[in-house]
Amino acid sequence: DFATPRAVLTGHDYEITCAAICAELGLVISGSKEGPCLIHSMNGDLLRTLEGPERLQDPKSCLRPKLIQASREGHCVIYYENGLFCVFSVNGRLQATMETADKIR
């Protein structure tokens, strides 16, 4: 038997650097090298775009996501290359930010 993809997710212009799946909510969250993070349904529908706070203030700035984690309660934590943590709701609303000088893996 050959595995076939359930859906093809589109929307990023650059390579994917991180992704998380929240099976409980039926969501896939992904971040690309030069762009925003996207929330897709498991069926492949693009639901939301998550823009970090620097990008909202200056559209030319680039936040590069390195790590993403989603919770079954509907929160998404994104760690960006510049040491910024952002917490978003699955509705795309930025809820909190925090900067750190520590290296996160």
Residue, then its C-alpha position, 0 to 999 in steps of 0.5 A: d500500500f502506498a500512502t497518499p497525502r490527505a491535503v496539499l497545503t499552500g500559501h508560503d513563498y519560501e521554504i518551511t522552517c517549522a510546523a506543528i499539528c494540533a490533531e484535537l483542533g484539526l489544525v496545521i501551523s507552519g512557518s517559512k524562512e522569509g514569511p509569516c506563519l500560516i494556520h491551515s485546516m487538516n483539509g488544506d484550507l488556509l484559515r489565518t496568517l499570523e504576523g509578529p508584532e514587528r511585522l505589523q509595525d513595519p511590513k518590510s521587517c522580517l521575523r523568521p520563525k524557528l519553533i512552533q507549538a500548538s495547544r489543544e486549548g487553542h494557543c500557538v507559541i512561536y519562537y522567532e530567530n531574534g529571540l522573540f516569543c509570541v503567543f497567538s490565539v487560533n483566531g490569529r490574535l496576538q496575545a502576548t510577547m516576550e524577548t529572551a537572550d537565551k538560545i532556545r532549541 
